């Protein structure tokens, strides 16, 4: 199981438009991403091929967020960390969010769907 501490930040909602019209990610998102990637360095498991991912989002107090944005951000983060080879290999997922925790935390379980293939 992978545990990611802290609040997930939506990648979708953190794009900014530059003076030339191009898009870039906000400084807030980049700082969050760097911190999250640092947390994920401790996990050595790597998955290639089709996978199923289970997400459990523990939310602080009564704070709420859009679960599909959280899933997209977590998928991109797992790929950026090299834990999954490509987020297009996620063929199924389940997600649940719970309120009332002291701090934000995301629990992630990844299962390979290829028969006879183990995580490396």
Secondary structure, DSSP 8 states (H G I E B T S, - for coil): -EEEES----SGGGEEE-TTS-EEE-HHHHHHHHHHHHHHTT----B-S-EEEEEEEEEETT----HHHHHHHHHHHHHHTTSBS-GGGEEEEEEEEEEEESS-EEEEEEEE-STT----
